[in-house]
Amino acid sequence: MKRRPIRQAHRLSLRLSRTLAAAVANVISAGLALPDPALAQSLPATVSPPEVKAVEGLGAGWPGPMPTGDRLPPLPPDLLGALTMEQAAAWAVDRNPVVRSAYQSLVATQNSLGAAYASWWPTLNLSLNGGPYASKTFYNYPFSASAGFPISGSGLSSERVFEASYFQAIGQIDTTWNLIDPTRSATIWQSKYLVRQAADTYVITRRDQRLKTQSAYIDLQRALAAVQTGRQIVENDELLYRLAQTRVQMGVASRLEVFKQQTVLLADRQALLAAEQQVETARANLAELLATPSPEALTPATPFAPLGAWGHSLDDSITASLAYRKVLEQQLLAVKTNEAQAQIYLATYRPTLQLITSLYWTKGVGYLNQGPPFVPNARSDEWNGSALLQLTFTGFDGGQARMNAAAARRQAAAAAETYSATLLKVRSEVQSLVAQARSGRSIVLAGAERIKAANGALRLQTLRFNAGYGTITDVVQAQQEISQAVSSYIQNLATYNDTLVQLSRSSGLPVQPDPGLLQAVGDPLQTLRLPTRMAQMR
């Protein structure tokens, strides 16, 4: 009956000790995360995470990141103020860190290929060390001639302890040459494939950077055109709004016309503010691609107009894309790389023949401390050389190499399937882009005609209103039509130009000039303001 309370007390003491140990561990771990040990001593058992400032203080004074200063020369401000698309694309390819990083990766893979070729040569290792050595020898028998030392006249017959000290230098030269290495050829070919893949990655990066720059340039043109036309439309809205207020004061119109025009004015102002915001965003994106810190100076030199037309046939575009796209070649190289990796794994079961040579040299100076037990001021040189052929191979490893080779071959098969999928994707992408380019040309033409028609309708409604045959509501509706037509035309033209540069990027074929399209489109965004007669009726 007395054992149960004792057991319960023992269990309680064990729980308390475990709880105390956990609390101490928490305090210690939390203290290690704090820069000041005094803070850890004042913390309770339940420790909360440290503040951000305390964590940021860790490592203060250690070597930090590289300086963030400009590593590239600044771009000429006069050229930034009149920037062409070709100049922007050329600067982006030469200056952007993404392209430069891809080039460094290409050089790294070339160095790896050189390291693979270096496996044909022997490896030479040299080692040299030296230092004082000392020894003390105890004997439990008197010295005699049987010990190898003379007794007569030496005075050593009664010695029991002998000491010696000397300086010893040891040098060694080892040479290992893999005469037969089953992994060497496969490793070299795998490195070649990796170099080719890195070269393709570099080319793809340059092309993508050029495409991004052209798209950013078109986006900046679109935003600036939206701002230019938006300001003209807002001026028209303000004029009509003041005219509506005047007509209400004269008693020839109702407040409904004022509210309608005010709604249109606020909507167009909102669109103008959004366009101005898009200009800043587009400039920032283009400045990032050009690696320049001054985006406010970026201004396109060419007007916002169609870049041309895609006159190449669909078959020619597909054929050129299949030959131009480096991503297809990368997938084929992935197949070869995995097949080479399978050969490297299987080389485990093939013999390796090595020529191993070694030259060992020992130099000793000294051997004199008490006695003379040995020859005074002795010098010793010991040379030892060896050369041998070593044949090694793995007879059984549990099937690891065989299964790794099977996995590599499966990865090669997966890369082959990825190549087939990429092939279909390239075909589909080119077909879609060609269709968009062909229909986009008609859409741009229709959009330009729509603006011209809306502008003509606005002028006619204005003349009718001046002659007293129309209402200001008719003019407001005409103004809404031209605002919608302009917004749609700008968006469609930007999409059309972007489709052309994407097709050129995908196939490598140039965009062909289209003077007929430029003549038919003209410059529909040049004049959108109300006629002079309308402006005089303020």
Backbone torsions as a table, in degrees:
resi	resn	phi	psi	omega
1	MET	NA	-22.0	-178.0
2	LYS	-90.3	-12.5	-176.3
3	ARG	-76.7	-30.7	-176.2
4	ARG	-63.2	-47.8	176.3
5	PRO	-60.2	-34.0	-179.6
6	ILE	-66.5	-42.2	178.6
7	ARG	-65.0	-41.2	178.3
8	GLN	-63.4	-40.8	177.7
9	ALA	-64.7	-38.1	179.3
10	HIS	-65.1	-41.9	177.5
11	ARG	-64.3	-39.9	178.9
12	LEU	-63.4	-40.6	178.8
13	SER	-65.9	-35.5	177.8
14	LEU	-65.8	-41.9	178.0
15	ARG	-63.4	-42.1	179.0
16	LEU	-64.1	-39.5	-179.4
17	SER	-67.7	-39.0	177.9
18	ARG	-66.4	-41.6	177.9
19	THR	-61.8	-42.7	179.4
20	LEU	-65.0	-39.2	179.1
21	ALA	-65.4	-40.4	178.6
22	ALA	-65.0	-40.0	178.4
23	ALA	-64.2	-41.8	178.6
24	VAL	-63.8	-39.5	178.9
25	ALA	-64.1	-38.8	178.1
26	ASN	-64.0	-42.8	-179.8
27	VAL	-63.8	-41.5	-178.8
28	ILE	-66.7	-46.3	-180.0
29	SER	-63.7	-39.1	177.6
30	ALA	-68.1	-35.9	178.8
31	GLY	-66.2	-32.8	178.5
32	LEU	-68.4	-24.3	-178.4
33	ALA	-86.3	-2.8	-178.0
34	LEU	-106.4	143.2	-179.4
35	PRO	-73.4	-21.7	-176.3
36	ASP	-110.2	116.8	179.2
37	PRO	-63.2	-25.4	-178.8
38	ALA	-66.8	-28.6	178.5
39	LEU	-68.1	-35.5	-178.3
40	ALA	-66.5	-32.7	-179.7
41	GLN	-70.8	-28.2	-177.6
42	SER	-90.0	-1.7	-178.3
43	LEU	-80.5	149.1	175.9
44	PRO	-76.5	-177.1	-178.0
45	ALA	-66.7	-37.5	177.9
46	THR	-93.6	106.4	-171.8
47	VAL	-101.3	132.1	174.2
48	SER	-89.9	158.8	179.5
49	PRO	-60.2	149.5	-178.9
50	PRO	-70.6	163.8	179.0
51	GLU	-71.5	163.6	-178.0
52	VAL	-65.0	-38.9	-179.6
53	LYS	-63.3	-37.2	179.1
54	ALA	-65.9	-38.8	179.1
55	VAL	-70.6	-39.4	179.5
56	GLU	-65.5	-23.0	178.8
57	GLY	-73.8	-15.6	179.1
58	LEU	-66.2	135.4	177.8
59	GLY	77.7	15.4	178.1
60	ALA	-64.2	130.7	-177.9
61	GLY	92.8	-10.1	176.4
62	TRP	-73.0	164.0	176.5
63	PRO	-60.0	122.2	-175.9
64	GLY	-95.2	-167.8	179.8
65	PRO	-69.3	171.6	179.8
66	MET	-67.2	156.0	177.2
67	PRO	-59.7	146.4	-177.3
68	THR	-95.4	16.8	179.5
69	GLY	-69.1	164.5	-179.2
70	ASP	-69.6	127.1	178.2
71	ARG	-97.8	-8.0	-178.8
72	LEU	-114.5	149.8	177.9
73	PRO	-67.1	147.7	-179.7
74	PRO	-68.4	154.0	178.9
75	LEU	-82.7	150.3	-179.5
76	PRO	-64.4	127.4	-179.0
77	PRO	-63.0	-32.7	-178.8
78	ASP	-67.3	-33.8	177.0
79	LEU	-75.7	-31.7	176.8
80	LEU	-67.0	-30.9	179.0
81	GLY	-76.2	-16.1	176.5
82	ALA	-137.9	67.8	-171.5
83	LEU	-90.0	129.5	174.9
84	THR	-93.7	162.3	-178.8
85	MET	-67.4	-40.0	-179.7
86	GLU	-66.3	-40.0	178.8
87	GLN	-66.5	-39.9	178.0
88	ALA	-63.3	-43.7	179.6
89	ALA	-64.5	-39.5	179.1
90	ALA	-65.8	-42.2	178.3
91	TRP	-65.6	-38.6	-178.8
92	ALA	-64.6	-38.5	179.5
93	VAL	-69.2	-37.3	-176.1
94	ASP	-83.5	-26.3	-169.8
95	ARG	-110.8	-22.4	-171.1
96	ASN	-70.4	135.5	-179.6
97	PRO	-63.7	-24.7	179.5
98	VAL	-64.2	-43.6	178.0
99	VAL	-67.4	-40.9	-180.0
100	ARG	-66.4	-34.0	176.3
101	SER	-66.6	-40.5	177.2
102	ALA	-63.2	-35.5	177.5
103	TYR	-67.3	-41.1	177.5
104	GLN	-62.7	-37.3	176.3
105	SER	-65.4	-36.8	176.5
106	LEU	-63.0	-44.0	178.4
107	VAL	-64.1	-36.0	179.0
108	ALA	-63.5	-42.2	178.6
109	THR	-68.1	-32.0	174.8
110	GLN	-65.1	-38.3	175.8
111	ASN	-65.1	-36.9	176.7
112	SER	-64.8	-36.6	175.7
113	LEU	-64.6	-40.3	175.3
114	GLY	-61.6	-37.6	176.9
115	ALA	-65.7	-34.9	177.7
116	ALA	-67.8	-39.6	176.7
117	TYR	-66.8	-30.4	-179.1
118	ALA	-66.4	-12.5	178.8
119	SER	-69.0	-11.6	175.0
120	TRP	-72.3	-21.2	-174.1
121	TRP	-95.7	153.6	177.2
122	PRO	-73.3	157.8	175.7
123	THR	-102.0	137.2	-177.2
124	LEU	-120.1	122.6	179.9
125	ASN	-119.2	131.9	178.5
126	LEU	-123.4	138.6	176.7
127	SER	-139.8	141.3	179.6
128	LEU	-145.1	127.1	176.9
129	ASN	-144.8	156.9	-179.5
130	GLY	-162.9	159.7	-179.8
131	GLY	172.0	170.2	179.7
132	PRO	-76.9	142.1	177.3
133	TYR	-125.4	144.9	-180.0
134	ALA	-137.9	148.1	179.9
135	SER	-144.6	148.0	176.3
136	LYS	-132.3	125.8	-175.0
137	THR	-117.1	131.2	177.4
138	PHE	-110.3	135.2	178.6
139	TYR	-122.1	140.1	177.0
140	ASN	-105.5	21.4	175.5
141	TYR	-144.5	151.7	-179.4
142	PRO	-69.9	151.7	178.4
143	PHE	-68.6	141.0	177.2
144	SER	-147.6	176.0	-179.5
145	ALA	-66.1	-24.4	179.4
146	SER	-68.2	-20.5	177.6
147	ALA	-82.0	-5.1	177.3
148	GLY	97.1	10.0	-178.9
149	PHE	-124.3	143.0	176.1
150	PRO	-73.9	144.9	-178.8
151	ILE	-101.8	-39.3	-174.0
152	SER	-65.9	123.0	176.9
153	GLY	76.1	2.3	-177.8
154	SER	-95.8	-25.0	-178.6
155	GLY	72.1	21.7	-176.5
156	LEU	-107.5	5.7	-174.4
157	SER	-67.1	-24.1	-178.1
158	SER	-105.6	6.1	-178.2
159	GLU	-76.5	141.4	177.0
160	ARG	-121.2	-15.6	-178.6
161	VAL	-129.9	132.1	177.0
162	PHE	-127.9	137.1	179.8
163	GLU	-120.4	145.4	178.1
164	ALA	-146.1	145.8	176.4
165	SER	-141.9	145.4	-176.9
166	TYR	-161.0	166.2	176.1
167	PHE	-108.4	132.9	-176.1
168	GLN	-131.7	134.6	176.1
169	ALA	-119.6	136.2	-177.8
170	ILE	-127.1	125.1	176.1
171	GLY	-123.3	144.9	-177.3
172	GLN	-145.9	136.3	177.6
173	ILE	-124.5	121.6	179.8
174	ASP	-120.7	136.0	178.2
175	THR	-127.2	129.1	178.8
176	THR	-127.2	127.1	-177.4
177	TRP	-131.5	118.5	177.5
178	ASN	-81.9	96.6	179.4
179	LEU	-69.1	-40.4	176.3
180	ILE	-126.2	114.7	179.5
181	ASP	-129.3	107.7	-176.2
182	PRO	-67.9	-18.5	-179.5
183	THR	-89.5	-11.4	-171.0
184	ARG	-66.0	-51.1	-176.7
185	SER	-62.6	-44.1	-179.9
186	ALA	-65.5	-36.6	179.1
187	THR	-67.2	-39.2	178.9
188	ILE	-64.5	-45.2	179.6
189	TRP	-65.8	-37.8	176.7
190	GLN	-63.0	-40.3	177.5
191	SER	-65.2	-36.4	176.6
192	LYS	-63.0	-43.6	178.5
193	TYR	-62.8	-39.1	179.5
194	LEU	-66.7	-36.3	176.0
195	VAL	-64.1	-42.1	179.1
196	ARG	-65.5	-38.7	176.6
197	GLN	-64.1	-41.3	178.4
198	ALA	-65.4	-36.5	176.1
199	ALA	-64.6	-41.4	176.9
200	ASP	-64.2	-39.3	177.6
201	THR	-62.1	-39.5	178.4
202	TYR	-64.9	-43.4	179.2
203	VAL	-65.2	-42.7	178.6
204	ILE	-62.1	-41.4	179.6
205	THR	-62.5	-42.1	177.8
206	ARG	-63.0	-44.4	-179.6
207	ARG	-66.3	-42.2	178.6
208	ASP	-65.2	-37.9	178.8
209	GLN	-65.1	-38.1	177.1
210	ARG	-65.5	-42.7	178.5
211	LEU	-63.8	-43.7	178.9
212	LYS	-60.9	-39.7	180.0
213	THR	-67.1	-43.2	177.6
214	GLN	-63.3	-40.3	177.4
215	SER	-65.5	-40.6	177.8
216	ALA	-65.8	-36.6	176.8
217	TYR	-64.1	-44.3	177.6
218	ILE	-63.8	-38.4	179.2
219	ASP	-64.7	-38.2	176.8
220	LEU	-67.3	-40.2	175.6
221	GLN	-60.5	-43.3	180.0
222	ARG	-62.1	-44.3	-179.1
223	ALA	-65.9	-41.5	178.9
224	LEU	-66.3	-38.2	176.9
225	ALA	-65.1	-37.9	177.8
226	ALA	-65.3	-37.4	177.8
227	VAL	-67.4	-45.1	-178.8
228	GLN	-61.2	-48.6	180.0
229	THR	-71.3	-33.4	179.1
230	GLY	-63.3	-37.8	178.1
231	ARG	-66.1	-41.1	177.9
232	GLN	-64.2	-41.6	-179.6
233	ILE	-66.9	-39.1	178.4
234	VAL	-65.7	-36.8	176.5
235	GLU	-63.0	-41.2	176.5
236	ASN	-63.5	-42.0	179.8
237	ASP	-62.9	-41.4	179.3
238	GLU	-64.6	-39.4	178.1
239	LEU	-63.0	-45.5	179.8
240	LEU	-67.6	-33.6	178.6
241	TYR	-66.7	-42.1	177.5
242	ARG	-66.4	-37.0	179.0
243	LEU	-66.4	-38.0	177.8
244	ALA	-65.5	-40.2	177.0
245	GLN	-63.3	-39.4	179.4
246	THR	-64.3	-41.4	179.9
247	ARG	-66.9	-33.1	176.1
248	VAL	-67.1	-41.5	178.6
249	GLN	-64.6	-32.5	178.6
250	MET	-79.3	-10.4	177.7
251	GLY	82.7	16.6	-178.7
252	VAL	-106.6	5.0	179.3
253	ALA	-148.6	163.6	-179.0
254	SER	-102.6	170.0	178.5
255	ARG	-69.0	-16.9	179.0
256	LEU	-62.2	-40.2	178.7
257	GLU	-63.0	-37.6	179.3
258	VAL	-64.9	-44.3	-179.2
259	PHE	-66.7	-38.2	177.1
260	LYS	-61.4	-47.8	-179.1
261	GLN	-68.1	-34.1	177.9
262	GLN	-64.8	-38.3	177.9
263	THR	-62.9	-43.8	179.0
264	VAL	-65.0	-40.9	-179.8
265	LEU	-62.5	-43.9	-179.6
266	LEU	-67.2	-38.1	178.4
267	ALA	-64.7	-42.1	179.4
268	ASP	-70.7	-33.4	175.0
269	ARG	-65.0	-40.4	177.3
270	GLN	-62.3	-42.4	177.5
271	ALA	-64.5	-36.4	178.3
272	LEU	-66.4	-42.9	178.3
273	LEU	-63.3	-39.8	177.2
274	ALA	-64.4	-38.1	178.6
275	ALA	-66.6	-40.6	177.1
276	GLU	-63.2	-36.9	175.8
277	GLN	-65.8	-39.4	178.9
278	GLN	-66.4	-30.0	176.2
279	VAL	-63.4	-46.3	179.5
280	GLU	-64.1	-40.3	178.5
281	THR	-65.3	-43.2	179.9
282	ALA	-64.7	-38.6	177.9
283	ARG	-66.2	-39.5	178.4
284	ALA	-64.9	-41.5	178.1
285	ASN	-64.5	-42.2	178.9
286	LEU	-68.3	-36.9	177.4
287	ALA	-65.4	-35.6	176.4
288	GLU	-63.7	-41.3	179.3
289	LEU	-68.1	-33.0	179.4
290	LEU	-86.5	-5.5	-179.0
291	ALA	56.9	47.2	177.2
292	THR	-122.4	140.2	-177.9
293	PRO	-87.1	5.8	-175.6
294	SER	-120.9	80.2	-179.3
295	PRO	-72.5	-23.3	-176.0
296	GLU	-66.8	-18.5	-179.0
297	ALA	-87.0	-6.6	-176.1
298	LEU	-75.9	120.3	178.3
299	THR	-142.5	126.8	179.2
300	PRO	-64.9	141.6	178.6
301	ALA	-87.3	-22.2	-177.9
302	THR	-101.5	147.5	178.6
303	PRO	-71.7	164.2	179.8
304	PHE	-80.1	99.4	-175.9
305	ALA	-147.1	166.4	178.0
306	PRO	-60.6	138.5	179.9
307	LEU	-75.4	-20.1	-177.3
308	GLY	151.0	-143.5	-178.6
309	ALA	-146.9	159.3	177.6
310	TRP	-100.6	96.2	-177.0
311	GLY	-90.1	-0.8	-179.5
312	HIS	-80.4	147.1	179.6
313	SER	-73.0	166.3	-179.0
314	LEU	-66.7	-41.6	-179.8
315	ASP	-64.7	-42.7	178.1
316	ASP	-64.2	-37.6	179.9
317	SER	-66.6	-41.6	179.9
318	ILE	-67.2	-44.8	179.9
319	THR	-61.5	-43.4	179.0
320	ALA	-65.9	-36.9	-179.9
321	SER	-67.2	-41.1	179.8
322	LEU	-65.4	-30.9	178.1
323	ALA	-86.2	-19.7	-173.8
324	TYR	-96.7	-28.5	-173.1
325	ARG	-75.4	116.4	-179.6
326	LYS	-74.0	-17.8	-179.6
327	VAL	-65.9	-31.3	176.1
328	LEU	-66.7	-42.7	177.9
329	GLU	-64.9	-34.5	177.7
330	GLN	-63.6	-39.1	179.2
331	GLN	-66.2	-39.6	176.2
332	LEU	-64.8	-38.7	177.6
333	LEU	-67.7	-30.5	175.5
334	ALA	-64.3	-35.5	175.8
335	VAL	-63.0	-48.0	-179.7
336	LYS	-63.5	-39.0	-179.0
337	THR	-63.9	-43.1	179.7
338	ASN	-69.8	-35.2	175.7
339	GLU	-64.8	-40.0	176.2
340	ALA	-65.0	-36.4	177.6
341	GLN	-65.1	-35.2	176.1
342	ALA	-63.9	-39.3	177.1
343	GLN	-66.4	-33.9	177.2
344	ILE	-65.8	-41.1	177.9
345	TYR	-64.6	-44.3	-178.1
346	LEU	-69.3	-19.3	178.0
347	ALA	-65.1	-11.7	176.8
348	THR	-60.0	-32.6	-177.2
349	TYR	-89.0	5.0	179.4
350	ARG	-105.6	148.8	-175.8
351	PRO	-73.2	150.2	175.8
352	THR	-119.3	127.9	-179.3
353	LEU	-109.8	123.0	-177.5
354	GLN	-121.8	140.6	170.3
355	LEU	-102.7	115.8	-175.1
356	ILE	-117.3	121.1	175.8
357	THR	-121.6	146.3	-178.1
358	SER	-144.5	136.4	176.2
359	LEU	-125.4	120.0	-175.0
360	TYR	-117.4	131.2	-177.8
361	TRP	-136.0	132.8	179.4
362	THR	-127.1	131.7	178.3
363	LYS	-121.5	123.2	179.2
364	GLY	-121.3	139.7	178.8
365	VAL	-135.3	126.9	176.4
366	GLY	134.1	-117.8	-176.1
367	TYR	66.2	24.1	-177.8
368	LEU	-131.8	118.7	173.9
369	ASN	-146.3	-45.5	179.9
370	GLN	-143.2	136.3	179.4
371	GLY	135.4	-134.5	35.0
372	PRO	-90.5	108.4	173.1
373	PRO	-74.7	-27.7	179.4
374	PHE	-122.3	-168.9	178.9
375	VAL	-72.8	127.4	-179.3
376	PRO	-64.3	144.8	177.0
377	ASN	51.0	50.1	-176.1
378	ALA	-76.4	151.3	173.4
379	ARG	-129.2	140.4	179.7
380	SER	-139.1	139.5	174.2
381	ASP	-131.1	128.4	179.0
382	GLU	-126.7	127.2	179.7
383	TRP	-118.3	137.2	179.7
384	ASN	-144.7	118.6	-179.7
385	GLY	-122.8	148.7	179.7
386	SER	-148.4	150.6	176.3
387	ALA	-145.7	132.2	-177.6
388	LEU	-151.7	157.1	172.9
389	LEU	-103.4	129.2	-177.0
390	GLN	-119.5	122.8	179.1
391	LEU	-109.3	120.7	-178.5
392	THR	-131.2	145.1	172.4
393	PHE	-159.5	159.2	-179.9
394	THR	-102.8	116.7	179.8
395	GLY	-83.3	-32.7	-177.7
396	PHE	-154.5	129.9	177.3
397	ASP	-132.4	24.0	-178.9
398	GLY	77.2	8.9	-179.4
399	GLY	86.7	13.0	-177.2
400	GLN	-64.4	-49.8	-178.3
401	ALA	-62.7	-40.6	-179.3
402	ARG	-64.5	-41.7	179.5
403	MET	-71.1	-36.4	175.8
404	ASN	-64.1	-40.0	177.1
405	ALA	-64.5	-39.9	177.5
406	ALA	-63.4	-39.1	177.9
407	ALA	-64.9	-40.7	178.8
408	ALA	-64.1	-38.6	177.7
409	ARG	-67.9	-34.4	174.4
410	ARG	-64.9	-39.3	177.2
411	GLN	-65.6	-34.8	174.8
412	ALA	-64.9	-40.9	176.9
413	ALA	-64.8	-37.9	177.3
414	ALA	-65.3	-39.0	177.5
415	ALA	-65.1	-35.2	176.7
416	ALA	-65.3	-40.1	176.5
417	GLU	-66.6	-37.5	176.5
418	THR	-63.4	-36.5	176.1
419	TYR	-61.5	-43.6	178.9
420	SER	-63.3	-41.1	178.3
421	ALA	-66.1	-39.7	178.4
422	THR	-65.8	-35.8	177.7
423	LEU	-61.5	-45.3	177.9
424	LEU	-65.2	-37.8	-179.9
425	LYS	-65.4	-40.4	179.1
426	VAL	-64.2	-44.0	177.9
427	ARG	-59.3	-47.8	-178.8
428	SER	-63.7	-40.3	-179.2
429	GLU	-63.7	-44.1	-179.9
430	VAL	-65.9	-42.7	178.5
431	GLN	-60.1	-42.4	179.4
432	SER	-66.1	-41.8	-178.7
433	LEU	-68.2	-39.1	178.0
434	VAL	-63.9	-41.9	177.4
435	ALA	-63.1	-41.1	178.7
436	GLN	-65.6	-37.8	179.7
437	ALA	-66.4	-42.1	-178.8
438	ARG	-67.8	-46.2	178.4
439	SER	-72.6	-30.3	179.9
440	GLY	-64.3	-34.7	177.3
441	ARG	-61.3	-44.3	178.6
442	SER	-66.9	-36.5	179.6
443	ILE	-65.6	-40.8	178.7
444	VAL	-64.3	-43.5	177.4
445	LEU	-60.3	-45.1	179.8
446	ALA	-65.0	-37.5	178.6
447	GLY	-65.4	-39.7	177.5
448	ALA	-65.1	-41.8	177.2
449	GLU	-64.4	-34.9	178.3
450	ARG	-64.7	-40.6	178.7
451	ILE	-64.9	-43.3	-179.9
452	LYS	-62.9	-41.0	179.3
453	ALA	-67.5	-41.5	179.1
454	ALA	-66.2	-36.5	177.9
455	ASN	-66.8	-40.6	177.0
456	GLY	-65.4	-38.7	178.0
457	ALA	-64.8	-37.5	178.5
458	LEU	-64.7	-41.4	179.9
459	ARG	-66.9	-40.9	179.0
460	LEU	-65.9	-41.8	177.8
461	GLN	-63.8	-34.2	178.1
462	THR	-67.1	-43.7	178.5
463	LEU	-64.2	-40.7	177.3
464	ARG	-63.0	-40.9	179.3
465	PHE	-65.9	-39.1	178.7
466	ASN	-65.6	-31.2	-179.8
467	ALA	-84.4	-5.2	177.2
468	GLY	87.7	14.7	-178.9
469	TYR	-101.8	-2.9	-178.9
470	GLY	-136.3	173.9	178.7
471	THR	-109.7	165.7	178.5
472	ILE	-69.5	-21.8	176.5
473	THR	-63.7	-38.3	176.9
474	ASP	-62.5	-39.3	178.9
475	VAL	-67.1	-39.4	179.3
476	VAL	-64.1	-42.6	178.0
477	GLN	-63.5	-39.3	177.1
478	ALA	-64.9	-37.2	177.6
479	GLN	-65.8	-38.1	176.6
480	GLN	-64.1	-39.2	179.5
481	GLU	-63.6	-42.7	-179.2
482	ILE	-70.4	-32.2	176.6
483	SER	-65.1	-44.4	178.5
484	GLN	-67.6	-38.5	179.6
485	ALA	-64.6	-40.9	179.5
486	VAL	-66.0	-44.7	-179.9
487	SER	-62.3	-42.4	179.6
488	SER	-66.9	-40.4	-179.4
489	TYR	-64.7	-42.9	-179.6
490	ILE	-62.9	-43.9	179.7
491	GLN	-66.1	-43.0	-179.4
492	ASN	-67.3	-37.2	179.0
493	LEU	-68.2	-40.2	176.7
494	ALA	-63.5	-41.2	177.4
495	THR	-64.1	-40.0	179.9
496	TYR	-64.8	-47.0	179.0
497	ASN	-64.0	-39.3	178.8
498	ASP	-66.3	-35.1	176.2
499	THR	-64.5	-38.4	178.9
500	LEU	-64.6	-43.8	-179.1
501	VAL	-71.0	-31.1	174.9
502	GLN	-67.5	-39.4	176.4
503	LEU	-64.4	-41.9	177.5
504	SER	-64.3	-37.6	177.2
505	ARG	-68.0	-37.7	-175.6
506	SER	-74.8	-35.4	-173.7
507	SER	-108.5	-18.9	-175.0
508	GLY	80.7	-0.7	178.9
509	LEU	-84.7	146.9	-178.4
510	PRO	-80.5	157.2	172.7
511	VAL	-79.2	127.5	-176.4
512	GLN	-86.4	141.8	177.5
513	PRO	-66.3	151.3	-178.3
514	ASP	-138.4	81.1	-179.8
515	PRO	-62.2	-32.7	179.5
516	GLY	-62.9	-38.4	178.7
517	LEU	-68.2	-40.5	179.5
518	LEU	-64.5	-39.1	179.7
519	GLN	-69.3	-38.5	-179.3
520	ALA	-70.8	-36.8	-179.1
521	VAL	-76.5	-44.7	-177.2
522	GLY	67.1	-140.8	177.7
523	ASP	-130.6	78.9	-176.0
524	PRO	-69.8	-13.5	-178.0
525	LEU	-93.8	3.7	-173.6
526	GLN	-71.7	-47.6	-175.0
527	THR	-125.0	109.6	177.8
528	LEU	-125.0	0.2	-177.0
529	ARG	-76.1	159.9	179.1
530	LEU	-68.2	157.3	179.7
531	PRO	-61.5	164.8	-176.6
532	THR	-65.6	-36.3	179.4
533	ARG	-60.9	-37.6	179.4
534	MET	-69.0	-38.2	-178.9
535	ALA	-68.4	-25.2	-179.3
536	GLN	-78.7	-9.6	-176.6
537	MET	-94.8	33.2	179.9
538	ARG	-74.9	NA	NA
